[in-house]
Amino acid sequence: MRFTFASLSLALLIGCTASGDGPATDASNTDDEDTAGEDLDFPDIEHSPIDGVQVIGQDLTLSARVNDQTGVLLVKLYFRRQTAQNFSAQGMILTDPETGLYQGTIPGDEMGSAGMHYYLEAVDTQGNVGTLPEGAPADYYKFDLVEADQ
């Protein structure tokens, strides 16, 4: 009988708030959480496409500003030779956290004489994926290449 009483007292003590005026509330309870703030938006990517021709064999560094309300998880640069079927991926590095500036490089040894295709992809911390141009990889940016002046 004493054991039951002690257990009951302990249960009542645990079930009360500090003032003793009702059941305790658990701050980690997610049953009543508001899901209206759920992030369904993809990251915002700003980039000025390559203008003009580039030199075969020289590395090409691209920049983009990427921002998202919940945070950016990763940014990738996809590129391929104009005659290739598949894109290669290169991670872009955050170079300015205040503005969300990322930079990535297409290696010079990947530059083919026929020209290049590329697009950007960003993933936020909620798994939302954004691409630029929109519709990538079916849509992409392209630029031509020339031999270096001798």
VMD Tcl script that builds the backbone (N, CA, C; Angstrom):
set m [mol new atoms 450]
animate dup $m
set s [atomselect $m all]
$s set {name element resname resid chain x y z} {
  {N N MET 1 A 0.814 -1.193 0.000}
  {CA C MET 1 A 0.000 0.000 0.000}
  {C C MET 1 A 0.868 1.271 0.000}
  {N N ARG 2 A 1.927 1.279 0.763}
  {CA C ARG 2 A 2.816 2.434 0.792}
  {C C ARG 2 A 3.453 2.667 -0.570}
  {N N PHE 3 A 3.851 1.630 -1.252}
  {CA C PHE 3 A 4.473 1.743 -2.574}
  {C C PHE 3 A 3.527 2.433 -3.544}
  {N N THR 4 A 2.254 2.054 -3.541}
  {CA C THR 4 A 1.263 2.670 -4.393}
  {C C THR 4 A 1.110 4.148 -4.051}
  {N N PHE 5 A 1.084 4.484 -2.799}
  {CA C PHE 5 A 0.948 5.860 -2.379}
  {C C PHE 5 A 2.151 6.696 -2.829}
  {N N ALA 6 A 3.357 6.153 -2.664}
  {CA C ALA 6 A 4.561 6.871 -3.067}
  {C C ALA 6 A 4.568 7.085 -4.578}
  {N N SER 7 A 4.161 6.080 -5.337}
  {CA C SER 7 A 4.116 6.212 -6.790}
  {C C SER 7 A 3.081 7.241 -7.200}
  {N N LEU 8 A 1.947 7.224 -6.545}
  {CA C LEU 8 A 0.898 8.175 -6.857}
  {C C LEU 8 A 1.357 9.597 -6.528}
  {N N SER 9 A 2.029 9.788 -5.407}
  {CA C SER 9 A 2.525 11.111 -5.032}
  {C C SER 9 A 3.560 11.606 -6.026}
  {N N LEU 10 A 4.444 10.716 -6.448}
  {CA C LEU 10 A 5.461 11.088 -7.416}
  {C C LEU 10 A 4.809 11.470 -8.742}
  {N N ALA 11 A 3.801 10.719 -9.158}
  {CA C ALA 11 A 3.106 11.020 -10.410}
  {C C ALA 11 A 2.406 12.373 -10.321}
  {N N LEU 12 A 1.803 12.679 -9.198}
  {CA C LEU 12 A 1.142 13.967 -9.029}
  {C C LEU 12 A 2.158 15.105 -9.029}
  {N N LEU 13 A 3.303 14.864 -8.392}
  {CA C LEU 13 A 4.335 15.884 -8.342}
  {C C LEU 13 A 4.874 16.181 -9.739}
  {N N ILE 14 A 5.110 15.160 -10.525}
  {CA C ILE 14 A 5.618 15.336 -11.882}
  {C C ILE 14 A 4.577 15.997 -12.770}
  {N N GLY 15 A 3.308 15.691 -12.557}
  {CA C GLY 15 A 2.250 16.194 -13.404}
  {C C GLY 15 A 1.824 17.616 -13.110}
  {N N CYS 16 A 2.428 18.285 -12.146}
  {CA C CYS 16 A 2.033 19.640 -11.789}
  {C C CYS 16 A 3.066 20.658 -12.243}
  {N N THR 17 A 2.588 21.851 -12.488}
  {CA C THR 17 A 3.500 22.952 -12.798}
  {C C THR 17 A 4.178 23.394 -11.514}
  {N N ALA 18 A 5.113 24.297 -11.621}
  {CA C ALA 18 A 5.858 24.768 -10.456}
  {C C ALA 18 A 4.939 25.414 -9.432}
  {N N SER 19 A 3.874 26.055 -9.851}
  {CA C SER 19 A 2.953 26.693 -8.913}
  {C C SER 19 A 1.944 25.707 -8.360}
  {N N GLY 20 A 1.904 24.509 -8.952}
  {CA C GLY 20 A 1.013 23.476 -8.464}
  {C C GLY 20 A -0.422 23.666 -8.883}
  {N N ASP 21 A -0.688 24.478 -9.897}
  {CA C ASP 21 A -2.066 24.779 -10.257}
  {C C ASP 21 A -2.562 24.041 -11.490}
  {N N GLY 22 A -1.886 23.018 -11.935}
  {CA C GLY 22 A -2.375 22.268 -13.083}
  {C C GLY 22 A -1.304 21.383 -13.668}
  {N N PRO 23 A -1.642 20.671 -14.721}
  {CA C PRO 23 A -0.677 19.764 -15.313}
  {C C PRO 23 A 0.486 20.515 -15.958}
  {N N ALA 24 A 1.642 19.892 -15.920}
  {CA C ALA 24 A 2.830 20.488 -16.530}
  {C C ALA 24 A 2.703 20.443 -18.039}
  {N N THR 25 A 3.293 21.411 -18.686}
  {CA C THR 25 A 3.307 21.407 -20.143}
  {C C THR 25 A 4.698 21.079 -20.618}
  {N N ASP 26 A 4.778 20.332 -21.682}
  {CA C ASP 26 A 6.058 19.924 -22.248}
  {C C ASP 26 A 6.360 20.827 -23.436}
  {N N ALA 27 A 7.417 21.627 -23.353}
  {CA C ALA 27 A 7.766 22.566 -24.421}
  {C C ALA 27 A 8.159 21.857 -25.709}
  {N N SER 28 A 8.574 20.597 -25.607}
  {CA C SER 28 A 8.987 19.876 -26.814}
  {C C SER 28 A 7.820 19.189 -27.508}
  {N N ASN 29 A 6.616 19.325 -26.975}
  {CA C ASN 29 A 5.447 18.711 -27.591}
  {C C ASN 29 A 5.163 19.384 -28.925}
  {N N THR 30 A 5.157 18.606 -29.990}
  {CA C THR 30 A 4.968 19.170 -31.326}
  {C C THR 30 A 3.549 18.988 -31.850}
  {N N ASP 31 A 2.647 18.448 -31.019}
  {CA C ASP 31 A 1.284 18.219 -31.497}
  {C C ASP 31 A 0.580 19.516 -31.870}
  {N N ASP 32 A 0.882 20.599 -31.155}
  {CA C ASP 32 A 0.209 21.867 -31.403}
  {C C ASP 32 A 1.056 22.838 -32.215}
  {N N GLU 33 A 2.175 22.366 -32.774}
  {CA C GLU 33 A 3.050 23.264 -33.533}
  {C C GLU 33 A 2.361 23.787 -34.777}
  {N N ASP 34 A 2.644 25.031 -35.091}
  {CA C ASP 34 A 2.104 25.673 -36.284}
  {C C ASP 34 A 2.971 25.314 -37.481}
  {N N THR 35 A 2.394 24.634 -38.461}
  {CA C THR 35 A 3.155 24.242 -39.651}
  {C C THR 35 A 2.977 25.244 -40.778}
  {N N ALA 36 A 2.310 26.362 -40.494}
  {CA C ALA 36 A 2.094 27.363 -41.540}
  {C C ALA 36 A 3.407 27.979 -42.003}
  {N N GLY 37 A 4.445 27.934 -41.170}
  {CA C GLY 37 A 5.725 28.520 -41.523}
  {C C GLY 37 A 6.639 27.585 -42.291}
  {N N GLU 38 A 6.136 26.449 -42.738}
  {CA C GLU 38 A 6.955 25.478 -43.459}
  {C C GLU 38 A 7.498 26.089 -44.751}
  {N N ASP 39 A 8.787 25.865 -45.000}
  {CA C ASP 39 A 9.463 26.430 -46.175}
  {C C ASP 39 A 9.248 25.535 -47.386}
  {N N LEU 40 A 8.559 26.050 -48.374}
  {CA C LEU 40 A 8.347 25.329 -49.627}
  {C C LEU 40 A 8.996 26.052 -50.800}
  {N N ASP 41 A 9.667 27.165 -50.524}
  {CA C ASP 41 A 10.290 27.969 -51.575}
  {C C ASP 41 A 11.703 27.480 -51.856}
  {N N PHE 42 A 12.051 27.459 -53.130}
  {CA C PHE 42 A 13.410 27.070 -53.491}
  {C C PHE 42 A 14.341 28.269 -53.330}
  {N N PRO 43 A 15.641 28.011 -53.214}
  {CA C PRO 43 A 16.591 29.119 -53.044}
  {C C PRO 43 A 16.564 30.088 -54.222}
  {N N ASP 44 A 16.836 31.347 -53.919}
  {CA C ASP 44 A 16.903 32.397 -54.931}
  {C C ASP 44 A 18.338 32.467 -55.450}
  {N N ILE 45 A 18.519 32.286 -56.765}
  {CA C ILE 45 A 19.841 32.309 -57.392}
  {C C ILE 45 A 19.912 33.492 -58.348}
  {N N GLU 46 A 20.946 34.314 -58.194}
  {CA C GLU 46 A 21.198 35.432 -59.108}
  {C C GLU 46 A 22.558 35.216 -59.755}
  {N N HIS 47 A 22.596 35.305 -61.084}
  {CA C HIS 47 A 23.841 35.065 -61.823}
  {C C HIS 47 A 23.764 35.789 -63.157}
  {N N SER 48 A 24.849 36.414 -63.541}
  {CA C SER 48 A 24.947 37.023 -64.872}
  {C C SER 48 A 25.622 36.010 -65.785}
  {N N PRO 49 A 24.902 35.527 -66.796}
  {CA C PRO 49 A 25.479 34.518 -67.692}
  {C C PRO 49 A 26.761 35.010 -68.361}
  {N N ILE 50 A 27.617 34.069 -68.709}
  {CA C ILE 50 A 28.873 34.379 -69.391}
  {C C ILE 50 A 28.556 35.103 -70.691}
  {N N ASP 51 A 29.214 36.240 -70.883}
  {CA C ASP 51 A 29.001 37.056 -72.072}
  {C C ASP 51 A 30.246 36.969 -72.948}
  {N N GLY 52 A 30.073 36.608 -74.189}
  {CA C GLY 52 A 31.209 36.534 -75.109}
  {C C GLY 52 A 31.877 35.176 -75.097}
  {N N VAL 53 A 32.992 35.102 -75.786}
  {CA C VAL 53 A 33.718 33.837 -75.910}
  {C C VAL 53 A 34.784 33.737 -74.823}
  {N N GLN 54 A 35.129 32.504 -74.485}
  {CA C GLN 54 A 36.162 32.230 -73.494}
  {C C GLN 54 A 37.316 31.493 -74.171}
  {N N VAL 55 A 38.441 31.416 -73.496}
  {CA C VAL 55 A 39.641 30.820 -74.078}
  {C C VAL 55 A 39.742 29.343 -73.713}
  {N N ILE 56 A 39.963 28.507 -74.718}
  {CA C ILE 56 A 40.140 27.067 -74.513}
  {C C ILE 56 A 41.330 26.836 -73.584}
  {N N GLY 57 A 41.156 25.939 -72.637}
  {CA C GLY 57 A 42.248 25.553 -71.750}
  {C C GLY 57 A 42.442 26.427 -70.529}
  {N N GLN 58 A 41.704 27.520 -70.404}
  {CA C GLN 58 A 41.829 28.381 -69.225}
  {C C GLN 58 A 40.658 28.145 -68.272}
  {N N ASP 59 A 40.981 28.058 -66.979}
  {CA C ASP 59 A 39.929 27.929 -65.972}
  {C C ASP 59 A 38.974 29.111 -66.078}
  {N N LEU 60 A 37.704 28.844 -65.820}
  {CA C LEU 60 A 36.693 29.897 -65.846}
  {C C LEU 60 A 35.944 29.885 -64.517}
  {N N THR 61 A 36.058 30.968 -63.767}
  {CA C THR 61 A 35.379 31.077 -62.479}
  {C C THR 61 A 34.070 31.832 -62.655}
  {N N LEU 62 A 32.999 31.234 -62.132}
  {CA C LEU 62 A 31.660 31.822 -62.196}
  {C C LEU 62 A 31.227 32.223 -60.792}
  {N N SER 63 A 30.422 33.267 -60.704}
  {CA C SER 63 A 29.903 33.739 -59.420}
  {C C SER 63 A 28.383 33.755 -59.452}
  {N N ALA 64 A 27.790 33.551 -58.282}
  {CA C ALA 64 A 26.334 33.632 -58.142}
  {C C ALA 64 A 26.012 34.021 -56.711}
  {N N ARG 65 A 24.940 34.768 -56.542}
  {CA C ARG 65 A 24.433 35.077 -55.207}
  {C C ARG 65 A 23.260 34.141 -54.955}
  {N N VAL 66 A 23.332 33.431 -53.836}
  {CA C VAL 66 A 22.295 32.463 -53.496}
  {C C VAL 66 A 21.816 32.757 -52.084}
  {N N ASN 67 A 20.506 32.908 -51.941}
  {CA C ASN 67 A 19.915 33.187 -50.635}
  {C C ASN 67 A 18.648 32.369 -50.457}
  {N N ASP 68 A 18.339 32.079 -49.189}
  {CA C ASP 68 A 17.131 31.331 -48.859}
  {C C ASP 68 A 16.745 31.667 -47.425}
  {N N GLN 69 A 15.453 31.704 -47.157}
  {CA C GLN 69 A 14.969 32.094 -45.830}
  {C C GLN 69 A 15.392 31.120 -44.739}
  {N N THR 70 A 15.599 29.842 -45.068}
  {CA C THR 70 A 15.990 28.865 -44.052}
  {C C THR 70 A 17.469 28.533 -44.091}
  {N N GLY 71 A 18.181 29.032 -45.090}
  {CA C GLY 71 A 19.607 28.755 -45.207}
  {C C GLY 71 A 19.913 27.906 -46.427}
  {N N VAL 72 A 21.091 28.104 -46.970}
  {CA C VAL 72 A 21.532 27.369 -48.158}
  {C C VAL 72 A 22.396 26.200 -47.709}
  {N N LEU 73 A 22.059 25.009 -48.178}
  {CA C LEU 73 A 22.819 23.810 -47.834}
  {C C LEU 73 A 24.003 23.618 -48.770}
  {N N LEU 74 A 23.741 23.721 -50.081}
  {CA C LEU 74 A 24.821 23.565 -51.053}
  {C C LEU 74 A 24.471 24.209 -52.377}
  {N N VAL 75 A 25.522 24.563 -53.123}
  {CA C VAL 75 A 25.368 25.155 -54.451}
  {C C VAL 75 A 26.324 24.417 -55.372}
  {N N LYS 76 A 25.824 24.019 -56.544}
  {CA C LYS 76 A 26.649 23.293 -57.510}
  {C C LYS 76 A 26.607 23.958 -58.878}
  {N N LEU 77 A 27.715 23.843 -59.565}
  {CA C LEU 77 A 27.860 24.284 -60.948}
  {C C LEU 77 A 27.938 23.023 -61.800}
  {N N TYR 78 A 27.009 22.888 -62.742}
  {CA C TYR 78 A 27.013 21.755 -63.673}
  {C C TYR 78 A 27.489 22.257 -65.027}
  {N N PHE 79 A 28.360 21.514 -65.677}
  {CA C PHE 79 A 28.899 21.937 -66.973}
  {C C PHE 79 A 29.187 20.718 -67.849}
  {N N ARG 80 A 29.211 20.970 -69.154}
  {CA C ARG 80 A 29.567 19.932 -70.122}
  {C C ARG 80 A 30.034 20.593 -71.411}
  {N N ARG 81 A 30.802 19.842 -72.173}
  {CA C ARG 81 A 31.153 20.300 -73.514}
  {C C ARG 81 A 29.885 20.261 -74.348}
  {N N GLN 82 A 29.807 21.120 -75.317}
  {CA C GLN 82 A 28.615 21.212 -76.164}
  {C C GLN 82 A 28.278 19.874 -76.807}
  {N N THR 83 A 29.285 19.070 -77.108}
  {CA C THR 83 A 29.068 17.784 -77.778}
  {C C THR 83 A 28.808 16.641 -76.801}
  {N N ALA 84 A 28.916 16.887 -75.496}
  {CA C ALA 84 A 28.726 15.831 -74.495}
  {C C ALA 84 A 27.258 15.671 -74.137}
  {N N GLN 85 A 26.930 14.483 -73.640}
  {CA C GLN 85 A 25.556 14.213 -73.248}
  {C C GLN 85 A 25.317 14.504 -71.761}
  {N N ASN 86 A 26.295 14.193 -70.925}
  {CA C ASN 86 A 26.134 14.315 -69.473}
  {C C ASN 86 A 26.891 15.515 -68.914}
  {N N PHE 87 A 26.308 16.092 -67.864}
  {CA C PHE 87 A 26.939 17.202 -67.160}
  {C C PHE 87 A 27.868 16.670 -66.067}
  {N N SER 88 A 28.944 17.386 -65.811}
  {CA C SER 88 A 29.804 17.157 -64.647}
  {C C SER 88 A 29.419 18.195 -63.604}
  {N N ALA 89 A 29.656 17.876 -62.328}
  {CA C ALA 89 A 29.290 18.803 -61.253}
  {C C ALA 89 A 30.518 19.252 -60.481}
  {N N GLN 90 A 30.475 20.493 -60.064}
  {CA C GLN 90 A 31.542 21.082 -59.259}
  {C C GLN 90 A 30.866 21.878 -58.148}
  {N N GLY 91 A 31.229 21.609 -56.891}
  {CA C GLY 91 A 30.677 22.382 -55.783}
  {C C GLY 91 A 31.132 23.830 -55.851}
  {N N MET 92 A 30.246 24.729 -55.494}
  {CA C MET 92 A 30.600 26.151 -55.437}
  {C C MET 92 A 30.870 26.514 -53.979}
  {N N ILE 93 A 31.813 27.418 -53.777}
  {CA C ILE 93 A 32.261 27.784 -52.440}
  {C C ILE 93 A 31.669 29.135 -52.040}
  {N N LEU 94 A 31.184 29.205 -50.801}
  {CA C LEU 94 A 30.669 30.462 -50.262}
  {C C LEU 94 A 31.855 31.381 -49.967}
  {N N THR 95 A 31.962 32.470 -50.707}
  {CA C THR 95 A 33.090 33.393 -50.537}
  {C C THR 95 A 32.720 34.654 -49.763}
  {N N ASP 96 A 31.429 34.965 -49.670}
  {CA C ASP 96 A 30.987 36.134 -48.905}
  {C C ASP 96 A 29.661 35.805 -48.220}
  {N N PRO 97 A 29.718 35.355 -46.964}
  {CA C PRO 97 A 28.496 34.968 -46.250}
  {C C PRO 97 A 27.473 36.092 -46.103}
  {N N GLU 98 A 27.925 37.336 -46.017}
  {CA C GLU 98 A 26.991 38.454 -45.841}
  {C C GLU 98 A 26.086 38.644 -47.049}
  {N N THR 99 A 26.620 38.429 -48.250}
  {CA C THR 99 A 25.827 38.637 -49.464}
  {C C THR 99 A 25.388 37.332 -50.115}
  {N N GLY 100 A 25.864 36.193 -49.605}
  {CA C GLY 100 A 25.518 34.907 -50.206}
  {C C GLY 100 A 26.233 34.663 -51.524}
  {N N LEU 101 A 27.439 35.221 -51.683}
  {CA C LEU 101 A 28.192 35.060 -52.927}
  {C C LEU 101 A 28.933 33.725 -52.934}
  {N N TYR 102 A 28.676 32.952 -53.990}
  {CA C TYR 102 A 29.338 31.661 -54.200}
  {C C TYR 102 A 30.158 31.737 -55.479}
  {N N GLN 103 A 31.265 30.969 -55.512}
  {CA C GLN 103 A 32.079 30.887 -56.719}
  {C C GLN 103 A 32.404 29.432 -57.020}
  {N N GLY 104 A 32.408 29.124 -58.307}
  {CA C GLY 104 A 32.768 27.794 -58.782}
  {C C GLY 104 A 33.565 27.921 -60.062}
  {N N THR 105 A 34.367 26.911 -60.351}
  {CA C THR 105 A 35.265 26.979 -61.500}
  {C C THR 105 A 35.057 25.808 -62.444}
  {N N ILE 106 A 34.982 26.131 -63.728}
  {CA C ILE 106 A 35.034 25.101 -64.768}
  {C C ILE 106 A 36.516 24.951 -65.103}
  {N N PRO 107 A 37.091 23.769 -64.867}
  {CA C PRO 107 A 38.520 23.582 -65.136}
  {C C PRO 107 A 38.845 23.747 -66.622}
  {N N GLY 108 A 39.984 24.360 -66.903}
  {CA C GLY 108 A 40.402 24.596 -68.285}
  {C C GLY 108 A 40.501 23.330 -69.109}
  {N N ASP 109 A 40.902 22.216 -68.475}
  {CA C ASP 109 A 41.031 20.973 -69.241}
  {C C ASP 109 A 39.683 20.371 -69.628}
  {N N GLU 110 A 38.599 20.935 -69.102}
  {CA C GLU 110 A 37.253 20.494 -69.485}
  {C C GLU 110 A 36.696 21.299 -70.657}
  {N N MET 111 A 37.362 22.388 -70.991}
  {CA C MET 111 A 36.874 23.275 -72.050}
  {C C MET 111 A 37.163 22.672 -73.418}
  {N N GLY 112 A 36.097 22.320 -74.122}
  {CA C GLY 112 A 36.252 21.761 -75.465}
  {C C GLY 112 A 36.100 22.836 -76.523}
  {N N SER 113 A 36.604 22.576 -77.690}
  {CA C SER 113 A 36.610 23.594 -78.749}
  {C C SER 113 A 35.218 23.917 -79.290}
  {N N ALA 114 A 34.252 23.055 -79.048}
  {CA C ALA 114 A 32.917 23.269 -79.603}
  {C C ALA 114 A 32.047 24.203 -78.762}
  {N N GLY 115 A 32.499 24.576 -77.569}
  {CA C GLY 115 A 31.686 25.417 -76.697}
  {C C GLY 115 A 31.247 24.654 -75.465}
  {N N MET 116 A 30.621 25.370 -74.546}
  {CA C MET 116 A 30.231 24.790 -73.261}
  {C C MET 116 A 28.781 25.109 -72.919}
  {N N HIS 117 A 28.179 24.197 -72.143}
  {CA C HIS 117 A 26.850 24.382 -71.562}
  {C C HIS 117 A 27.022 24.341 -70.045}
  {N N TYR 118 A 26.208 25.121 -69.317}
  {CA C TYR 118 A 26.270 25.046 -67.857}
  {C C TYR 118 A 24.959 25.528 -67.241}
  {N N TYR 119 A 24.757 25.133 -65.985}
  {CA C TYR 119 A 23.649 25.652 -65.180}
  {C C TYR 119 A 24.041 25.570 -63.713}
  {N N LEU 120 A 23.279 26.248 -62.870}
  {CA C LEU 120 A 23.534 26.288 -61.433}
  {C C LEU 120 A 22.384 25.629 -60.688}
  {N N GLU 121 A 22.713 25.003 -59.567}
  {CA C GLU 121 A 21.707 24.358 -58.725}
  {C C GLU 121 A 22.001 24.687 -57.267}
  {N N ALA 122 A 20.962 25.030 -56.513}
  {CA C ALA 122 A 21.105 25.314 -55.083}
  {C C ALA 122 A 20.054 24.523 -54.313}
  {N N VAL 123 A 20.451 24.029 -53.144}
  {CA C VAL 123 A 19.558 23.274 -52.269}
  {C C VAL 123 A 19.538 23.978 -50.917}
  {N N ASP 124 A 18.324 24.206 -50.384}
  {CA C ASP 124 A 18.245 24.842 -49.070}
  {C C ASP 124 A 18.217 23.786 -47.968}
  {N N THR 125 A 18.197 24.229 -46.729}
  {CA C THR 125 A 18.264 23.308 -45.596}
  {C C THR 125 A 17.016 22.447 -45.445}
  {N N GLN 126 A 15.950 22.776 -46.171}
  {CA C GLN 126 A 14.727 21.979 -46.137}
  {C C GLN 126 A 14.640 21.013 -47.318}
  {N N GLY 127 A 15.657 21.015 -48.188}
  {CA C GLY 127 A 15.676 20.110 -49.334}
  {C C GLY 127 A 15.050 20.671 -50.596}
  {N N ASN 128 A 14.632 21.930 -50.575}
  {CA C ASN 128 A 14.080 22.558 -51.777}
  {C C ASN 128 A 15.214 22.858 -52.748}
  {N N VAL 129 A 14.990 22.551 -54.027}
  {CA C VAL 129 A 16.027 22.700 -55.049}
  {C C VAL 129 A 15.628 23.781 -56.046}
  {N N GLY 130 A 16.554 24.693 -56.296}
  {CA C GLY 130 A 16.363 25.726 -57.306}
  {C C GLY 130 A 17.445 25.620 -58.359}
  {N N THR 131 A 17.112 25.933 -59.600}
  {CA C THR 131 A 18.097 25.921 -60.679}
  {C C THR 131 A 18.042 27.234 -61.446}
  {N N LEU 132 A 19.155 27.528 -62.077}
  {CA C LEU 132 A 19.227 28.689 -62.948}
  {C C LEU 132 A 20.036 28.285 -64.160}
  {N N PRO 133 A 19.503 28.395 -65.357}
  {CA C PRO 133 A 18.159 28.894 -65.618}
  {C C PRO 133 A 17.097 27.917 -65.102}
  {N N GLU 134 A 15.889 28.446 -64.873}
  {CA C GLU 134 A 14.789 27.580 -64.467}
  {C C GLU 134 A 14.578 26.556 -65.567}
  {N N GLY 135 A 14.264 25.342 -65.188}
  {CA C GLY 135 A 14.058 24.285 -66.176}
  {C C GLY 135 A 15.307 23.471 -66.451}
  {N N ALA 136 A 16.418 23.818 -65.793}
  {CA C ALA 136 A 17.652 23.037 -65.966}
  {C C ALA 136 A 17.425 21.640 -65.386}
  {N N PRO 137 A 18.027 20.633 -65.960}
  {CA C PRO 137 A 19.095 20.642 -66.948}
  {C C PRO 137 A 18.636 20.705 -68.405}
  {N N ALA 138 A 17.327 20.643 -68.652}
  {CA C ALA 138 A 16.868 20.737 -70.048}
  {C C ALA 138 A 17.209 22.107 -70.634}
  {N N ASP 139 A 17.138 23.137 -69.813}
  {CA C ASP 139 A 17.544 24.487 -70.220}
  {C C ASP 139 A 18.893 24.779 -69.578}
  {N N TYR 140 A 19.757 25.490 -70.289}
  {CA C TYR 140 A 21.104 25.763 -69.784}
  {C C TYR 140 A 21.663 27.004 -70.459}
  {N N TYR 141 A 22.732 27.529 -69.868}
  {CA C TYR 141 A 23.473 28.628 -70.484}
  {C C TYR 141 A 24.535 28.020 -71.383}
  {N N LYS 142 A 24.984 28.802 -72.378}
  {CA C LYS 142 A 26.058 28.308 -73.240}
  {C C LYS 142 A 26.971 29.451 -73.642}
  {N N PHE 143 A 28.204 29.094 -73.923}
  {CA C PHE 143 A 29.169 30.069 -74.423}
  {C C PHE 143 A 30.136 29.360 -75.356}
  {N N ASP 144 A 30.737 30.154 -76.243}
  {CA C ASP 144 A 31.686 29.625 -77.224}
  {C C ASP 144 A 33.111 29.773 -76.714}
  {N N LEU 145 A 34.008 29.017 -77.337}
  {CA C LEU 145 A 35.418 29.028 -76.964}
  {C C LEU 145 A 36.286 29.334 -78.168}
  {N N VAL 146 A 37.417 29.957 -77.920}
  {CA C VAL 146 A 38.391 30.246 -78.982}
  {C C VAL 146 A 39.779 29.840 -78.496}
  {N N GLU 147 A 40.666 29.630 -79.429}
  {CA C GLU 147 A 42.065 29.344 -79.108}
  {C C GLU 147 A 42.708 30.602 -78.530}
  {N N ALA 148 A 43.647 30.410 -77.627}
  {CA C ALA 148 A 44.383 31.548 -77.071}
  {C C ALA 148 A 45.237 32.181 -78.157}
  {N N ASP 149 A 45.375 33.505 -78.101}
  {CA C ASP 149 A 46.238 34.201 -79.068}
  {C C ASP 149 A 47.676 33.743 -78.876}
  {N N GLN 150 A 48.326 33.444 -79.976}
  {CA C GLN 150 A 49.716 32.964 -79.901}
  {C C GLN 150 A 50.683 34.092 -79.961}
}
mol reanalyze $m
mol bondsrecalc $m
mol representation Tube
mol addrep $m
